[in-house]
Amino acid sequence: MESATYNLSEQEKAEADARSVYVGNVDYAATAEELETHFHGCGSINRVTILCNKFDGHPKGFAYIEFADMDSVNTAMAMDDSLFRGRQIKVNPKRTNKPGISTTNRPVASRGRAMFRGRPMSRGGAQSSFYGGYRPTRRPRGGYSRRAMYYPY
């Protein structure tokens, strides 16, 4: 069954995001009904979404709550640092993600094999071309030591 959010235009999605809040530090065993009753005093709630890990289906520990009107968002913001199931939850306005724009300054990591002087290094077992998976390091008083390289895959 296709969700109704996929049929919305970009402007309608932005309006829905403006009426939504992010709730962080949510207990992993919490249900959407419990979150709805916790935020019931803020106003009419359209949807409660608890995000889950796509691999094992376990909750990620945060949720989104979409309200019927904008005034409810401001009321819900007052519930920041309130206790929900023994945890102090964080309530922030939901931000709209823009594709290709990152809010972090982290570099993009490559997922290829390790390279040394333009040549691929072996993965440990087979001795390949250049230094056979090891990169020599110069010792302070002469001689070389062989330091193993790290291969994450």
TORGUPA-491508 format. One record per atom (N, C-alpha, C, O): residue number from 1; atom name; x, y, z. Coordinates in pm, 1 decimal. Layout:
NODE resi name     east    north       up
NODE  NUM   CA        X        Y        Z
...
This chain:
NODE resi name     east    north       up
NODE    1    N     83.7   -117.9      0.0
NODE    1   CA      0.0      0.0      0.0
NODE    1    C     88.0    123.9      0.0
NODE    1    O    182.9    133.1     77.8
NODE    2    N     57.5    216.7    -84.8
NODE    2   CA    140.0    335.9    -99.1
NODE    2    C     96.0    441.4      1.4
NODE    2    O    -23.5    463.7     20.9
NODE    3    N    192.6    505.7     64.5
NODE    3   CA    163.1    607.8    163.6
NODE    3    C    117.0    735.8     95.9
NODE    3    O    151.8    762.6    -19.1
NODE    4    N     38.7    814.4    168.0
NODE    4   CA    -15.6    938.5    112.5
NODE    4    C     92.1   1045.4     96.4
NODE    4    O     75.0   1137.3     16.4
NODE    5    N    203.5   1035.7    171.0
NODE    5   CA    306.5   1138.5    162.6
NODE    5    C    380.1   1134.4     29.9
NODE    5    O    437.6   1235.4    -10.7
NODE    6    N    380.3   1020.0    -39.6
NODE    6   CA    450.4   1012.5   -166.2
NODE    6    C    373.9   1084.5   -277.3
NODE    6    O    432.9   1122.1   -378.5
NODE    7    N    243.6   1103.8   -259.2
NODE    7   CA    162.6   1168.3   -361.2
NODE    7    C    154.1   1319.1   -341.3
NODE    7    O     87.8   1387.0   -419.6
NODE    8    N    218.8   1373.0   -239.5
NODE    8   CA    213.0   1516.1   -212.3
NODE    8    C    314.8   1591.2   -296.8
NODE    8    O    418.5   1536.7   -334.7
NODE    9    N    283.7   1717.4   -325.8
NODE    9   CA    379.2   1800.8   -397.4
NODE    9    C    486.2   1849.8   -299.7
NODE    9    O    473.8   1832.3   -178.5
NODE   10    N    589.9   1910.5   -353.3
NODE   10   CA    698.7   1960.4   -268.7
NODE   10    C    649.4   2067.8   -171.7
NODE   10    O    694.2   2073.7    -57.2
NODE   11    N    557.3   2152.4   -217.7
NODE   11   CA    504.7   2258.1   -131.3
NODE   11    C    421.7   2198.1    -18.0
NODE   11    O    429.0   2245.4     95.4
NODE   12    N    342.9   2094.5    -47.4
NODE   12   CA    262.0   2030.0     56.6
NODE   12    C    350.3   1957.4    157.4
NODE   12    O    319.3   1955.0    276.5
NODE   13    N    460.4   1898.0    110.4
NODE   13   CA    554.2   1833.0    202.5
NODE   13    C    620.3   1935.5    294.0
NODE   13    O    638.5   1910.2    413.1
NODE   14    N    656.5   2051.8    238.3
NODE   14   CA    718.5   2156.7    319.7
NODE   14    C    620.1   2209.5    423.8
NODE   14    O    659.7   2239.2    536.5
NODE   15    N    493.1   2221.5    387.6
NODE   15   CA    392.6   2265.4    483.7
NODE   15    C    372.9   2161.5    593.8
NODE   15    O    356.9   2197.2    710.5
NODE   16    N    374.0   2033.3    557.6
NODE   16   CA    361.1   1927.6    657.7
NODE   16    C    481.9   1926.7    750.7
NODE   16    O    467.2   1903.6    870.7
NODE   17    N    601.3   1951.7    696.5
NODE   17   CA    721.8   1958.7    780.6
NODE   17    C    715.8   2077.7    875.3
NODE   17    O    765.8   2069.9    987.5
NODE   18    N    655.3   2187.6    831.5
NODE   18   CA    643.8   2305.8    916.4
NODE   18    C    547.2   2280.5   1032.0
NODE   18    O    556.4   2346.1   1135.8
NODE   19    N    454.8   2186.1   1014.9
NODE   19   CA    359.6   2152.2   1121.2
NODE   19    C    406.4   2033.2   1203.9
NODE   19    O    329.1   1979.0   1282.8
NODE   20    N    531.8   1991.5   1187.2
NODE   20   CA    582.2   1871.7   1253.9
NODE   20    C    695.5   1905.2   1349.2
NODE   20    O    762.7   2007.4   1335.0
NODE   21    N    715.7   1816.9   1447.2
NODE   21   CA    826.5   1830.4   1541.7
NODE   21    C    906.2   1700.3   1543.3
NODE   21    O    853.4   1592.2   1517.5
NODE   22    N   1034.5   1714.2   1574.3
NODE   22   CA   1124.8   1601.2   1595.6
NODE   22    C   1128.0   1573.9   1744.9
NODE   22    O   1142.7   1666.9   1824.3
NODE   23    N   1114.6   1448.4   1784.3
NODE   23   CA   1121.9   1409.7   1924.6
NODE   23    C   1237.7   1312.3   1939.2
NODE   23    O   1234.1   1202.4   1884.0
NODE   24    N   1341.4   1352.5   2013.8
NODE   24   CA   1459.6   1269.6   2031.9
NODE   24    C   1465.6   1206.5   2169.2
NODE   24    O   1395.0   1248.3   2260.9
NODE   25    N   1550.1   1105.9   2183.2
NODE   25   CA   1571.7   1030.7   2307.2
NODE   25    C   1444.9    958.0   2349.8
NODE   25    O   1413.4    950.9   2468.6
NODE   26    N   1372.0    903.6   2251.5
NODE   26   CA   1249.5    829.1   2279.0
NODE   26    C   1287.4    687.6   2320.0
NODE   26    O   1377.4    627.4   2261.4
NODE   27    N   1219.0    635.0   2420.2
NODE   27   CA   1242.0    498.6   2466.2
NODE   27    C   1216.3    401.6   2351.6
NODE   27    O   1121.9    419.8   2274.8
NODE   28    N   1300.1    298.2   2339.6
NODE   28   CA   1290.9    205.1   2228.2
NODE   28    C   1161.6    122.7   2231.0
NODE   28    O   1116.7     76.0   2126.4
NODE   29    N   1102.0    104.6   2347.2
NODE   29   CA    979.0     25.8   2358.2
NODE   29    C    854.0    112.1   2348.0
NODE   29    O    743.2     60.8   2363.2
NODE   30    N    868.8    241.3   2322.9
NODE   30   CA    753.9    331.4   2315.8
NODE   30    C    672.3    304.4   2190.1
NODE   30    O    726.0    263.7   2087.1
NODE   31    N    542.4    327.5   2200.3
NODE   31   CA    453.3    310.0   2086.2
NODE   31    C    402.9    446.2   2039.4
NODE   31    O    414.9    546.3   2110.1
NODE   32    N    346.9    447.9   1919.9
NODE   32   CA    292.7    571.8   1865.1
NODE   32    C    174.5    621.2   1948.6
NODE   32    O    154.5    741.9   1962.5
NODE   33    N     96.9    529.2   2003.7
NODE   33   CA    -17.3    567.8   2086.5
NODE   33    C     28.5    637.6   2214.2
NODE   33    O    -33.9    734.2   2258.1
NODE   34    N    138.1    588.8   2274.2
NODE   34   CA    190.5    652.3   2395.2
NODE   34    C    242.6    792.9   2366.6
NODE   34    O    221.2    884.5   2446.0
NODE   35    N    310.6    810.1   2254.0
NODE   35   CA    356.9    943.5   2216.3
NODE   35    C    238.5   1035.8   2187.9
NODE   35    O    242.0   1154.2   2221.5
NODE   36    N    135.1    981.7   2126.7
NODE   36   CA     17.3   1062.6   2096.4
NODE   36    C    -51.7   1108.9   2224.1
NODE   36    O    -97.8   1222.8   2231.5
NODE   37    N    -59.2   1022.7   2323.8
NODE   37   CA   -121.0   1065.4   2450.0
NODE   37    C    -31.3   1163.4   2525.2
NODE   37    O    -82.0   1251.0   2595.3
NODE   38    N    100.4   1150.7   2512.3
NODE   38   CA    192.1   1243.5   2579.0
NODE   38    C    179.2   1384.4   2520.8
NODE   38    O    185.6   1482.6   2594.7
NODE   39    N    161.3   1394.7   2389.2
NODE   39   CA    151.3   1524.6   2321.7
NODE   39    C      6.2   1564.3   2292.8
NODE   39    O    -17.5   1658.4   2217.2
NODE   40    N    -90.7   1494.5   2351.5
NODE   40   CA   -230.8   1520.9   2322.6
NODE   40    C   -272.8   1662.4   2362.5
NODE   40    O   -356.8   1722.3   2295.4
NODE   41    N   -217.0   1716.1   2468.8
NODE   41   CA   -253.5   1850.1   2514.0
NODE   41    C   -203.6   1961.1   2423.6
NODE   41    O   -245.4   2075.9   2438.9
NODE   42    N   -115.5   1930.1   2330.0
NODE   42   CA    -59.4   2032.5   2241.2
NODE   42    C   -154.2   2067.6   2127.6
NODE   42    O   -147.8   2178.5   2074.7
NODE   43    N   -241.5   1976.0   2089.2
NODE   43   CA   -333.2   2001.9   1979.2
NODE   43    C   -364.6   1874.2   1904.3
NODE   43    O   -323.4   1765.2   1943.9
NODE   44    N   -437.8   1889.1   1796.1
NODE   44   CA   -479.3   1775.2   1716.2
NODE   44    C   -358.9   1718.1   1639.5
NODE   44    O   -284.9   1792.0   1574.6
NODE   45    N   -340.9   1586.6   1648.1
NODE   45   CA   -226.0   1519.7   1587.2
NODE   45    C   -272.0   1444.4   1463.2
NODE   45    O   -365.4   1364.4   1469.2
NODE   46    N   -206.1   1470.3   1351.0
NODE   46   CA   -235.5   1398.1   1225.9
NODE   46    C   -164.9   1263.4   1220.6
NODE   46    O   -224.8   1163.0   1182.2
NODE   47    N    -36.1   1261.2   1259.6
NODE   47   CA     44.1   1141.0   1241.8
NODE   47    C    157.7   1137.1   1341.4
NODE   47    O    215.4   1240.5   1374.9
NODE   48    N    190.2   1017.2   1389.1
NODE   48   CA    308.0    992.3   1471.6
NODE   48    C    391.4    887.7   1399.0
NODE   48    O    342.4    779.0   1368.6
NODE   49    N    517.0    920.2   1371.4
NODE   49   CA    605.6    829.6   1299.3
NODE   49    C    726.5    798.6   1385.9
NODE   49    O    803.3    888.4   1420.4
NODE   50    N    743.7    672.5   1420.9
NODE   50   CA    862.9    626.7   1492.8
NODE   50    C    951.5    558.3   1391.0
NODE   50    O    912.4    457.5   1332.1
NODE   51    N   1071.6    612.5   1369.5
NODE   51   CA   1160.0    556.7   1267.9
NODE   51    C   1229.8    431.5   1319.5
NODE   51    O   1271.8    425.0   1435.1
NODE   52    N   1241.5    332.3   1231.5
NODE   52   CA   1302.8    204.5   1266.5
NODE   52    C   1418.7    174.5   1173.0
NODE   52    O   1423.6    224.2   1060.5
NODE   53    N   1510.9     93.5   1220.2
NODE   53   CA   1624.0     48.6   1141.3
NODE   53    C   1573.1    -42.3   1029.8
NODE   53    O   1495.1   -133.9   1055.8
NODE   54    N   1616.0    -18.3    906.3
NODE   54   CA   1563.2    -95.7    794.3
NODE   54    C   1616.0   -238.6    790.1
NODE   54    O   1557.9   -322.8    721.6
NODE   55    N   1724.1   -268.1    861.1
NODE   55   CA   1781.3   -401.5    856.2
NODE   55    C   1717.5   -496.0    957.5
NODE   55    O   1686.0   -610.3    924.6
NODE   56    N   1698.5   -448.6   1080.4
NODE   56   CA   1643.2   -538.1   1182.1
NODE   56    C   1507.2   -494.1   1235.2
NODE   56    O   1445.7   -567.4   1312.6
NODE   57    N   1458.3   -376.1   1195.8
NODE   57   CA   1325.7   -331.2   1236.8
NODE   57    C   1317.7   -272.4   1375.8
NODE   57    O   1208.6   -238.6   1421.6
NODE   58    N   1430.3   -259.0   1444.6
NODE   58   CA   1429.0   -201.1   1578.5
NODE   58    C   1420.6    -49.0   1570.6
NODE   58    O   1476.6     11.2   1479.0
NODE   59    N   1350.9     14.0   1666.1
NODE   59   CA   1339.0    160.4   1664.3
NODE   59    C   1473.9    229.0   1679.5
NODE   59    O   1564.0    177.6   1745.8
NODE   60    N   1486.7    347.4   1616.6
NODE   60   CA   1611.0    423.4   1621.2
NODE   60    C   1619.5    514.8   1742.3
NODE   60    O   1727.9    564.5   1772.9
NODE   61    N   1509.9    538.5   1811.8
NODE   61   CA   1514.6    622.1   1931.6
NODE   61    C   1466.8    764.3   1909.0
NODE   61    O   1486.7    850.3   1994.9
NODE   62    N   1403.3    791.1   1794.0
NODE   62   CA   1344.4    922.7   1773.1
NODE   62    C   1218.4    908.4   1690.0
NODE   62    O   1194.8    805.4   1626.8
NODE   63    N   1137.3   1014.5   1691.2
NODE   63   CA   1008.5   1010.6   1622.4
NODE   63    C    976.1   1148.3   1566.3
NODE   63    O   1038.5   1248.1   1602.2
NODE   64    N    877.8   1151.3   1478.1
NODE   64   CA    824.6   1275.4   1423.6
NODE   64    C    674.9   1279.0   1452.5
NODE   64    O    605.5   1178.4   1438.3
NODE   65    N    626.4   1395.4   1492.8
NODE   65   CA    484.2   1413.6   1519.3
NODE   65    C    434.7   1527.6   1431.6
NODE   65    O    485.9   1639.3   1438.4
NODE   66    N    334.0   1498.1   1348.8
NODE   66   CA    274.9   1599.2   1261.5
NODE   66    C    143.4   1645.4   1322.8
NODE   66    O     56.2   1563.8   1352.8
NODE   67    N    129.3   1776.5   1341.3
NODE   67   CA      8.7   1834.7   1399.7
NODE   67    C    -80.8   1889.1   1289.1
NODE   67    O    -40.4   1900.2   1173.4
NODE   68    N   -203.9   1922.8   1328.0
NODE   68   CA   -299.5   1975.8   1231.3
NODE   68    C   -274.2   2123.3   1202.7
NODE   68    O   -304.5   2170.3   1093.0
NODE   69    N   -219.3   2197.5   1299.1
NODE   69   CA   -196.2   2340.9   1276.9
NODE   69    C    -61.6   2383.2   1333.4
NODE   69    O      0.5   2310.0   1410.4
NODE   70    N    -17.3   2502.3   1294.1
NODE   70   CA    114.1   2553.9   1332.8
NODE   70    C    121.8   2589.9   1481.1
NODE   70    O    229.1   2579.6   1540.6
NODE   71    N     11.6   2631.5   1541.8
NODE   71   CA     14.0   2669.9   1682.9
NODE   71    C     49.8   2551.7   1772.8
NODE   71    O    109.1   2569.9   1879.1
NODE   72    N     14.4   2432.7   1730.6
NODE   72   CA     45.5   2313.3   1809.4
NODE   72    C    195.2   2287.6   1815.9
NODE   72    O    244.2   2232.0   1914.2
NODE   73    N    268.7   2327.5   1712.1
NODE   73   CA    414.5   2308.8   1710.6
NODE   73    C    477.5   2392.6   1821.4
NODE   73    O    564.5   2344.6   1893.9
NODE   74    N    434.2   2516.6   1834.5
NODE   74   CA    489.5   2603.3   1939.8
NODE   74    C    455.6   2549.9   2078.0
NODE   74    O    537.6   2559.8   2169.3
NODE   75    N    336.1   2493.2   2095.5
NODE   75   CA    298.5   2434.3   2223.8
NODE   75    C    382.6   2310.3   2252.6
NODE   75    O    423.6   2287.4   2366.4
NODE   76    N    407.9   2230.7   2149.1
NODE   76   CA    488.4   2109.8   2167.2
NODE   76    C    633.2   2144.0   2199.8
NODE   76    O    699.9   2069.0   2271.0
NODE   77    N    682.5   2256.5   2148.6
NODE   77   CA    820.5   2297.8   2178.2
NODE   77    C    838.7   2324.0   2327.1
NODE   77    O    949.8   2311.2   2378.6
NODE   78    N    731.7   2360.3   2396.8
NODE   78   CA    740.4   2382.6   2541.4
NODE   78    C    760.5   2251.8   2617.7
NODE   78    O    797.2   2253.8   2735.2
NODE   79    N    736.8   2138.9   2552.2
NODE   79   CA    753.9   2008.2   2617.5
NODE   79    C    896.4   1955.3   2604.2
NODE   79    O    922.5   1839.3   2636.0
NODE   80    N    988.6   2039.4   2557.6
NODE   80   CA   1129.6   2000.6   2549.9
NODE   80    C   1180.2   1972.8   2690.7
NODE   80    O   1146.1   2044.9   2784.5
NODE   81    N   1260.2   1870.0   2705.7
NODE   81   CA   1317.2   1824.6   2834.2
NODE   81    C   1212.6   1769.9   2929.7
NODE   81    O   1238.7   1761.3   3049.7
NODE   82    N   1094.3   1732.4   2880.3
NODE   82   CA    995.6   1667.9   2967.1
NODE   82    C   1028.0   1519.3   2977.0
NODE   82    O   1102.7   1465.6   2895.2
NODE   83    N    971.5   1453.5   3077.3
NODE   83   CA    996.5   1311.0   3098.4
NODE   83    C    891.6   1229.1   3025.9
NODE   83    O    771.6   1252.5   3040.5
NODE   84    N    938.4   1132.2   2947.0
NODE   84   CA    851.3   1037.9   2877.4
NODE   84    C    908.6    898.9   2897.9
NODE   84    O   1018.4    869.3   2850.7
NODE   85    N    836.1    814.3   2967.1
NODE   85   CA    880.5    678.3   3001.1
NODE   85    C   1016.2    679.2   3070.4
NODE   85    O   1101.3    594.7   3042.6
NODE   86    N   1036.4    775.2   3161.1
NODE   86   CA   1158.7    781.9   3239.2
NODE   86    C   1277.6    842.6   3167.6
NODE   86    O   1388.3    841.5   3221.4
NODE   87    N   1257.9    895.5   3047.8
NODE   87   CA   1366.7    957.7   2970.9
NODE   87    C   1332.7   1103.1   2943.2
NODE   87    O   1216.6   1139.4   2924.7
NODE   88    N   1436.0   1184.8   2940.9
NODE   88   CA   1419.7   1327.2   2912.3
NODE   88    C   1424.8   1345.8   2761.2
NODE   88    O   1531.0   1332.6   2700.2
NODE   89    N   1310.3   1376.6   2700.7
NODE   89   CA   1302.7   1384.6   2555.1
NODE   89    C   1340.8   1523.4   2505.9
NODE   89    O   1327.4   1622.4   2578.0
NODE   90    N   1388.1   1528.9   2382.7
NODE   90   CA   1422.0   1655.2   2316.4
NODE   90    C   1316.7   1680.6   2209.1
NODE   90    O   1285.7   1591.6   2129.9
NODE   91    N   1262.2   1800.9   2206.4
NODE   91   CA   1160.9   1837.8   2108.1
NODE   91    C   1213.1   1957.6   2030.5
NODE   91    O   1241.1   2062.4   2088.8
NODE   92    N   1226.3   1942.4   1899.0
NODE   92   CA   1273.5   2047.9   1809.8
NODE   92    C   1182.0   2053.7   1688.8
NODE   92    O   1117.6   1954.0   1656.0
NODE   93    N   1174.5   2168.4   1621.3
NODE   93   CA   1097.1   2170.7   1496.9
NODE   93    C   1163.5   2081.9   1391.8
NODE   93    O   1286.1   2074.4   1384.0
NODE   94    N   1082.0   2015.6   1312.2
NODE   94   CA   1136.0   1927.6   1207.9
NODE   94    C   1195.0   2012.1   1097.3
NODE   94    O   1135.1   2110.8   1054.6
NODE   95    N   1312.5   1973.4   1051.1
NODE   95   CA   1374.4   2045.2    941.0
NODE   95    C   1351.8   1966.2    813.4
NODE   95    O   1344.2   1843.3    815.3
NODE   96    N   1341.2   2037.6    703.8
NODE   96   CA   1321.2   1974.2    574.3
NODE   96    C   1456.6   1945.8    512.0
NODE   96    O   1537.1   2036.9    492.5
NODE   97    N   1481.3   1820.0    481.0
NODE   97   CA   1607.3   1782.8    417.3
NODE   97    C   1604.7   1822.6    270.8
NODE   97    O   1506.1   1801.3    200.3
NODE   98    N   1714.7   1880.5    226.9
NODE   98   CA   1730.2   1914.7     86.8
NODE   98    C   1832.3   1818.5     26.7
NODE   98    O   1942.7   1806.6     79.8
NODE   99    N   1799.2   1750.4    -81.1
NODE   99   CA   1892.2   1652.8   -138.0
NODE   99    C   2023.5   1717.4   -179.8
NODE   99    O   2024.6   1823.1   -243.0
NODE  100    N   2133.9   1653.0   -144.0
NODE  100   CA   2265.7   1699.7   -183.6
NODE  100    C   2325.6   1803.6    -92.5
NODE  100    O   2439.8   1844.7   -113.1
NODE  101    N   2250.7   1848.1      9.6
NODE  101   CA   2303.4   1948.3    101.9
NODE  101    C   2322.9   1881.5    237.0
NODE  101    O   2228.4   1827.8    294.8
NODE  102    N   2444.4   1884.8    286.4
NODE  102   CA   2477.6   1823.5    414.0
NODE  102    C   2498.2   1931.4    518.1
NODE  102    O   2555.1   2036.7    489.4
NODE  103    N   2451.3   1904.3    640.6
NODE  103   CA   2470.2   1999.9    749.5
NODE  103    C   2597.7   1971.0    827.6
NODE  103    O   2633.4   2047.3    917.3
NODE  104    N   2666.3   1863.0    795.3
NODE  104   CA   2790.5   1829.7    864.3
NODE  104    C   2908.4   1865.4    776.9
NODE  104    O   2894.2   1883.3    656.0
NODE  105    N   3024.1   1875.6    837.7
NODE  105   CA   3147.0   1905.8    763.6
NODE  105    C   3233.7   1782.0    745.8
NODE  105    O   3354.5   1792.2    724.6
NODE  106    N   3171.0   1664.5    754.6
NODE  106   CA   3247.1   1541.3    741.5
NODE  106    C   3283.8   1515.2    596.2
NODE  106    O   3201.7   1537.2    507.1
NODE  107    N   3404.8   1469.0    570.9
NODE  107   CA   3440.2   1435.0    432.6
NODE  107    C   3371.4   1305.4    391.3
NODE  107    O   3337.9   1222.0    475.5
NODE  108    N   3351.3   1289.9    264.5
NODE  108   CA   3290.4   1169.0    211.8
NODE  108    C   3398.5   1062.2    204.9
NODE  108    O   3502.1   1082.7    141.7
NODE  109    N   3375.2    949.5    268.9
NODE  109   CA   3473.8    842.0    272.5
NODE  109    C   3459.4    754.9    148.9
NODE  109    O   3348.7    725.4    103.9
NODE  110    N   3574.4    714.3     94.6
NODE  110   CA   3569.5    622.7    -18.8
NODE  110    C   3559.2    480.8     34.9
NODE  110    O   3608.6    450.5    143.5
NODE  111    N   3494.8    394.6    -41.8
NODE  111   CA   3476.3    258.0      2.9
NODE  111    C   3557.9    161.0    -80.1
NODE  111    O   3531.0     40.9    -79.2
NODE  112    N   3657.2    211.5   -151.7
NODE  112   CA   3739.5    125.1   -235.4
NODE  112    C   3852.6     61.2   -156.5
NODE  112    O   3861.7     76.4    -34.6
NODE  113    N   3938.4    -10.3   -227.7
NODE  113   CA   4052.7    -74.7   -163.7
NODE  113    C   4160.0     27.5   -132.3
NODE  113    O   4165.0    134.9   -192.1
NODE  114    N   4244.9     -7.1    -38.5
NODE  114   CA   4354.0     81.9     -1.0
NODE  114    C   4454.8     90.5   -115.5
NODE  114    O   4485.9     -9.2   -180.7
NODE  115    N   4503.9    209.1   -137.9
NODE  115   CA   4600.2    230.2   -244.8
NODE  115    C   4731.2    281.2   -184.2
NODE  115    O   4730.5    360.3    -89.9
NODE  116    N   4843.4    234.9   -239.6
NODE  116   CA   4972.1    283.4   -196.3
NODE  116    C   5052.9    313.6   -320.7
NODE  116    O   5088.3    223.5   -396.7
NODE  117    N   5081.4    439.6   -340.5
NODE  117   CA   5153.5    486.0   -458.7
NODE  117    C   5084.7    443.9   -587.7
NODE  117    O   5149.9    404.1   -684.3
NODE  118    N   4950.6    453.3   -588.0
NODE  118   CA   4875.8    425.3   -708.8
NODE  118    C   4853.1    279.3   -738.4
NODE  118    O   4794.7    246.6   -841.7
NODE  119    N   4897.6    188.9   -650.4
NODE  119   CA   4879.2     46.7   -674.4
NODE  119    C   4792.7    -11.0   -562.2
NODE  119    O   4810.7     24.8   -445.8
NODE  120    N   4698.9   -100.0   -596.3
NODE  120   CA   4617.1   -159.3   -490.7
NODE  120    C   4699.7   -251.7   -402.9
NODE  120    O   4788.8   -322.0   -450.7
NODE  121    N   4669.5   -250.7   -275.5
NODE  121   CA   4740.9   -336.1   -181.9
NODE  121    C   4661.1   -463.9   -160.8
NODE  121    O   4539.5   -465.3   -179.9
NODE  122    N   4727.7   -569.5   -122.3
NODE  122   CA   4659.1   -696.5   -102.7
NODE  122    C   4575.8   -690.5     24.2
NODE  122    O   4592.0   -600.3    106.3
NODE  123    N   4488.5   -785.3     39.1
NODE  123   CA   4401.9   -789.4    156.9
NODE  123    C   4460.8   -878.7    264.4
NODE  123    O   4386.3   -925.8    350.4
NODE  124    N   4583.7   -902.7    264.0
NODE  124   CA   4647.4   -975.7    371.5
NODE  124    C   4695.6  -1113.4    329.8
NODE  124    O   4815.0  -1141.8    339.1
NODE  125    N   4605.0  -1200.6    283.5
NODE  125   CA   4641.3  -1338.6    254.7
NODE  125    C   4734.6  -1352.6    135.9
NODE  125    O   4843.1  -1409.6    147.3
NODE  126    N   4692.5  -1301.0     23.1
NODE  126   CA   4773.9  -1315.5    -97.7
NODE  126    C   4875.5  -1202.4   -105.4
NODE  126    O   4843.8  -1086.4    -79.1
NODE  127    N   4997.8  -1238.2   -141.8
NODE  127   CA   5101.1  -1137.1   -157.6
NODE  127    C   5084.6  -1072.4   -292.9
NODE  127    O   5108.3  -1136.4   -395.3
NODE  128    N   5043.9   -945.1   -295.5
NODE  128   CA   5029.3   -879.1   -423.9
NODE  128    C   5156.4   -802.3   -453.8
NODE  128    O   5261.5   -827.9   -394.9
NODE  129    N   5146.0   -709.7   -544.3
NODE  129   CA   5261.1   -644.5   -601.4
NODE  129    C   5347.9   -570.0   -500.3
NODE  129    O   5452.8   -620.9   -461.0
NODE  130    N   5308.0   -454.9   -458.7
NODE  130   CA   5395.0   -361.2   -391.1
NODE  130    C   5391.3   -380.4   -240.2
NODE  130    O   5289.0   -348.0   -179.8
NODE  131    N   5492.9   -429.5   -177.0
NODE  131   CA   5509.7   -454.9    -34.8
NODE  131    C   5417.1   -563.0     18.8
NODE  131    O   5420.6   -590.8    138.7
NODE  132    N   5335.8   -624.2    -63.4
NODE  132   CA   5256.7   -739.4    -22.0
NODE  132    C   5162.1   -713.0     92.9
NODE  132    O   5148.6   -798.5    180.5
NODE  133    N   5096.3   -599.1     96.8
NODE  133   CA   4999.1   -572.0    201.9
NODE  133    C   5058.2   -505.5    323.6
NODE  133    O   4985.1   -473.1    417.2
NODE  134    N   5187.7   -484.1    325.4
NODE  134   CA   5251.7   -416.7    437.9
NODE  134    C   5321.1   -291.6    387.7
NODE  134    O   5373.8   -288.5    276.5
NODE  135    N   5320.4   -189.1    470.6
NODE  135   CA   5391.5    -67.2    434.7
NODE  135    C   5507.5    -52.5    532.6
NODE  135    O   5486.1    -46.3    653.7
NODE  136    N   5629.0    -46.7    481.6
NODE  136   CA   5741.7    -35.2    574.0
NODE  136    C   5746.9    103.5    637.5
NODE  136    O   5712.6    203.8    575.0
NODE  137    N   5789.8    106.4    761.0
NODE  137   CA   5812.1    234.9    828.9
NODE  137    C   5958.0    240.2    871.2
NODE  137    O   6014.6    139.5    913.7
NODE  138    N   6017.0    353.6    859.9
NODE  138   CA   6158.7    370.8    892.7
NODE  138    C   6173.5    386.2   1042.6
NODE  138    O   6108.3    470.8   1103.7
NODE  139    N   6258.3    305.5   1101.2
NODE  139   CA   6286.9    318.7   1243.4
NODE  139    C   6384.7    432.1   1265.3
NODE  139    O   6461.5    465.4   1175.0
NODE  140    N   6383.6    492.7   1384.3
NODE  140   CA   6471.8    607.3   1408.6
NODE  140    C   6620.3    573.8   1394.5
NODE  140    O   6697.0    658.6   1349.0
NODE  141    N   6663.7    452.2   1432.2
NODE  141   CA   6806.6    420.3   1428.3
NODE  141    C   6841.2    324.5   1314.5
NODE  141    O   6933.7    244.1   1325.8
NODE  142    N   6768.1    333.7   1207.7
NODE  142   CA   6799.4    247.2   1094.6
NODE  142    C   6713.6    122.4   1094.8
NODE  142    O   6653.2     86.5   1195.9
NODE  143    N   6709.6     59.3    983.9
NODE  143   CA   6630.0    -62.2    971.0
NODE  143    C   6484.5    -28.8    940.0
NODE  143    O   6442.8     86.8    947.3
NODE  144    N   6410.3   -129.4    906.1
NODE  144   CA   6269.7   -112.8    872.6
NODE  144    C   6185.5   -206.0    959.6
NODE  144    O   6230.1   -313.7    999.2
NODE  145    N   6067.2   -163.7    987.5
NODE  145   CA   5970.7   -252.6   1051.4
NODE  145    C   5854.6   -269.1    955.9
NODE  145    O   5828.8   -181.7    873.2
NODE  146    N   5785.2   -379.4    966.8
NODE  146   CA   5671.1   -401.9    879.3
NODE  146    C   5544.8   -383.6    961.0
NODE  146    O   5517.9   -458.9   1054.6
NODE  147    N   5467.8   -282.2    924.1
NODE  147   CA   5345.3   -250.9    995.4
NODE  147    C   5227.8   -298.8    911.3
NODE  147    O   5220.4   -268.4    792.2
NODE  148    N   5136.0   -373.1    972.1
NODE  148   CA   5021.2   -424.7    898.1
NODE  148    C   4925.4   -311.8    864.9
NODE  148    O   4905.3   -220.6    945.0
NODE  149    N   4867.0   -318.3    747.4
NODE  149   CA   4769.8   -219.1    703.5
NODE  149    C   4630.9   -262.5    747.1
NODE  149    O   4606.2   -381.7    765.0
NODE  150    N   4541.2   -168.6    764.1
NODE  150   CA   4404.3   -196.3    803.5
NODE  150    C   4315.6   -207.7    679.8
NODE  150    O   4314.6   -117.7    595.8
NODE  151    N   4242.4   -315.9    668.3
NODE  151   CA   4151.3   -338.4    557.1
NODE  151    C   4011.2   -358.9    613.1
NODE  151    O   3983.4   -464.5    669.8
NODE  152    N   3921.6   -260.3    598.6
NODE  152   CA   3788.8   -276.1    659.4
NODE  152    C   3701.0   -375.7    586.5
NODE  152    O   3602.9   -421.8    644.9
NODE  153    N   3730.6   -412.4    459.8
NODE  153   CA   3643.6   -504.1    386.1
NODE  153    C   3722.4   -616.1    325.1
NODE  153    O   3665.3   -703.1    259.3
